[in-house]
Amino acid sequence: MMVRVAAIQPVDMEGDDMKQLRGVVPILPATFSEDGRSIDHESLANTVVAAMDDGADAVALFGIVTEFYKLSDDERKAMIKTTVAASSGRVPVIVSVTRNSTELAVQDARLAEELGADCLMMFSPHFFPPSTAQLLDHIQAIAESVDIPLIIQYTPGVGGGKLEAEDIFSIQSRVRNEIYLKAEPVPNGPIISRLMELSGGSARIFIGNAGFHMIDAFQRGAVGVMPGSAVVKVYKTIYQSFMSGDLESAWRQYGAIMPLFLLINQSAEMLTAFEKRILKQRGIIRSDCCRKPCFTIDRQYWQTAMRHYQTIRETMDVGKDYDFFHR
């Protein structure tokens, strides 16, 4: 028997609502050359195109799976330019600000807006964890330096600083920008529910971490998910099933993908390596190189991952394979 939940109304595509972010927003990888010494911009552009073809509602740069901590300033700038050009205005481009200092974060924010970013995402200072007051000031400074929306990536296990739902809710009153949250505390359910309560249901919340617990998060009011880029279409299928009210299908599809992501998401470096290997297998990127030090996929891990991947392919459409490099 099919179980249905009340369908969430789609975004009104007229007026200001067309600017609101929701849905599936993949984090793009850093597509390195085979030797890891440079960025393969053709592969990066291919990843953007494939993500859009697979139903991405926006794309994001410099998340953890972008290996932002292994990139030079010049590489970041060039990657923003490539991503903005490849998106061709079809979907918003989100650029993450990851600096440990407020002064440099503000510089990066202004540069990203200048280069065409439609939205920023803020990863908390993480080398020296700030106090809650310092973190709130850091967020406010970034927001006030630009005119575009800001996503607060709250990942207390990795990014520094602690915020309560009340702190996050208070930020909107301090800035003029649209504010979103990428909720990644463990567990993430309580902060999502509390923010929805405080905001009267208007808080706009995404989750990450490979989409673990995404259906629970959607049920609490989250508007989207930020996974990697390898199987965007799978996440879009689950998202559409839930948003259309078909909870039974959403749970079944979610159950099909979780064994793979439970395997490959044992660490951020491991997830990044597998994401790139799958993208290469699909013909989207030329090399699956991760800059050293990095996780190395051994034969047994790959065989196990491909067994899970094949189960997903038998259950739903994972997106087409490409031949970008033999045209």
SVG drawing of the C-alpha trace seen along z (x, -y; Angstrom):
<svg xmlns="http://www.w3.org/2000/svg" viewBox="-2 -45 54 52">
<polyline fill="none" stroke="black" stroke-width="0.4" points="0.0,0.0 1.4,-3.4 1.9,-5.8 1.7,-9.5 2.4,-12.6 1.1,-16.1 3.0,-17.4 5.2,-20.4 4.3,-23.2 6.9,-24.0 8.6,-27.3 6.7,-30.1 9.0,-30.9 7.8,-34.5 9.3,-37.5 11.8,-37.1 10.9,-33.4 12.7,-32.3 16.0,-33.2 15.3,-30.9 17.5,-27.9 16.2,-24.4 16.5,-20.9 19.7,-19.0 22.9,-21.0 26.0,-18.9 29.4,-19.9 31.8,-19.9 35.2,-18.1 38.6,-19.6 39.4,-17.9 43.1,-17.5 45.4,-16.5 46.8,-13.0 49.9,-14.1 47.9,-16.4 49.9,-19.5 47.1,-21.5 43.4,-21.8 41.8,-20.0 39.2,-22.7 37.6,-20.7 36.8,-18.0 35.4,-20.6 33.2,-22.1 32.0,-18.6 31.0,-17.9 28.9,-21.0 27.2,-20.1 26.6,-16.5 25.2,-17.7 22.8,-20.1 21.7,-17.3 21.1,-15.1 18.8,-17.6 21.0,-19.7 19.2,-22.8 22.5,-24.6 26.2,-23.7 28.6,-24.5 32.4,-24.9 34.9,-24.5 33.1,-22.1 35.2,-19.5 34.9,-17.1 36.3,-19.9 39.5,-19.4 39.5,-23.2 42.4,-22.8 44.6,-21.6 44.0,-24.5 46.0,-27.6 44.3,-31.1 44.9,-31.2 43.3,-27.8 40.2,-28.8 39.8,-31.9 40.2,-30.0 37.7,-27.3 35.1,-29.9 35.4,-31.3 35.2,-27.9 32.1,-26.9 30.3,-30.2 31.0,-29.9 30.0,-26.2 26.7,-26.8 25.7,-29.4 23.1,-30.9 21.1,-27.6 21.6,-27.1 22.9,-29.2 26.6,-28.9 27.5,-28.7 31.0,-29.5 32.2,-28.6 34.4,-30.9 36.7,-28.7 39.2,-31.1 40.3,-31.0 40.5,-34.8 37.6,-37.2 39.6,-39.6 40.6,-37.1 37.1,-35.6 35.6,-39.0 38.2,-39.4 37.2,-36.0 33.5,-36.8 33.8,-40.0 36.0,-38.2 33.4,-35.4 30.6,-37.9 32.7,-39.8 33.4,-36.6 29.7,-35.8 28.8,-33.7 25.1,-33.8 25.4,-32.7 28.1,-32.3 28.5,-29.5 30.5,-30.0 32.7,-27.3 33.6,-28.2 37.1,-29.1 38.5,-25.7 42.2,-26.0 41.5,-28.1 37.8,-27.5 36.1,-30.9 33.7,-31.6 30.0,-31.8 30.2,-35.6 33.3,-35.6 31.6,-33.2 28.5,-35.3 30.7,-38.4 32.6,-36.4 29.3,-35.4 28.0,-39.0 31.1,-40.5 31.0,-38.1 27.3,-38.7 27.7,-42.5 30.5,-42.5 28.3,-41.2 24.8,-41.6 24.1,-37.9 22.6,-35.2 24.7,-33.4 24.5,-29.7 25.9,-29.1 27.6,-25.7 27.3,-24.5 29.6,-21.5 30.7,-21.7 32.6,-18.4 34.9,-19.9 34.3,-23.6 35.0,-25.6 32.6,-27.2 29.3,-26.4 25.9,-27.7 22.5,-27.1 19.3,-27.3 18.6,-30.6 22.0,-32.0 21.4,-31.0 17.9,-32.4 19.2,-35.7 21.6,-36.2 18.8,-37.1 18.0,-40.2 21.6,-41.3 22.0,-41.3 20.1,-42.2 21.1,-39.1 19.0,-36.0 20.3,-33.4 20.3,-29.7 21.7,-26.9 23.5,-23.8 22.9,-21.7 25.6,-19.2 25.7,-18.7 25.4,-15.2 22.5,-14.6 21.0,-17.3 17.3,-16.7 16.9,-18.8 18.5,-22.0 16.3,-21.7 13.1,-21.2 14.0,-24.1 14.8,-26.5 11.6,-25.6 9.8,-26.3 11.5,-29.6 11.0,-30.8 7.4,-29.7 8.3,-27.3 10.2,-29.8 13.8,-28.7 15.6,-27.4 17.7,-24.5 19.9,-22.1 21.7,-19.0 25.0,-17.5 27.1,-14.5 26.2,-12.4 22.5,-12.9 22.4,-10.7 19.1,-11.2 17.8,-13.4 14.2,-12.0 14.0,-12.7 15.4,-16.2 12.8,-16.7 10.1,-15.7 11.3,-18.3 11.2,-21.0 14.6,-21.0 14.4,-22.2 17.3,-20.4 20.4,-18.3 24.1,-18.9 25.7,-15.6 28.7,-15.0 28.5,-15.1 28.8,-11.4 25.1,-10.4 23.1,-13.6 20.2,-12.0 19.7,-9.5 19.4,-12.2 17.0,-14.2 14.8,-11.1 14.5,-10.7 13.9,-14.4 11.2,-14.5 9.5,-11.4 9.3,-13.0 8.2,-16.4 5.5,-14.8 4.1,-13.1 5.3,-9.6 7.0,-8.7 7.0,-5.0 9.1,-5.4 11.4,-7.9 12.2,-5.5 12.7,-2.6 15.1,-4.7 16.9,-6.0 17.4,-2.4 18.9,-1.4 21.7,-4.1 22.6,-3.9 24.8,-0.7 27.1,-2.4 27.4,-5.6 27.8,-3.9 30.8,-2.2 32.5,-5.1 31.7,-7.9 33.9,-6.5 36.0,-9.7 35.9,-12.8 39.0,-11.7 37.5,-8.3 34.2,-9.8 36.2,-12.2 38.2,-9.4 35.1,-7.3 33.2,-10.2 36.0,-10.9 36.3,-7.2 32.6,-7.0 32.8,-10.3 35.7,-9.0 33.9,-5.7 30.9,-7.6 33.2,-9.4 32.7,-12.8 36.3,-13.6 39.6,-12.6 41.4,-11.7 40.3,-10.6 43.5,-12.0 43.3,-13.4 46.1,-15.5 48.4,-13.8 48.1,-12.9 44.9,-11.1 42.9,-8.0 43.8,-5.1 41.0,-2.8 42.1,0.8 40.7,3.6 38.4,5.0 36.8,1.6 36.2,1.0 34.6,4.4 32.3,3.9 31.4,0.4 30.6,1.5 28.4,4.3 26.4,1.7 26.5,-0.7 25.1,2.0 22.2,2.5 21.4,-1.2 21.5,-1.0 19.0,1.8 16.7,-0.2 16.8,-3.7 18.4,-5.8 21.9,-6.9 22.4,-9.3 23.9,-8.6 27.5,-7.7 29.4,-10.3 32.2,-10.2 33.5,-13.8 37.1,-12.9 36.5,-10.9 34.4,-13.4"/>
</svg>
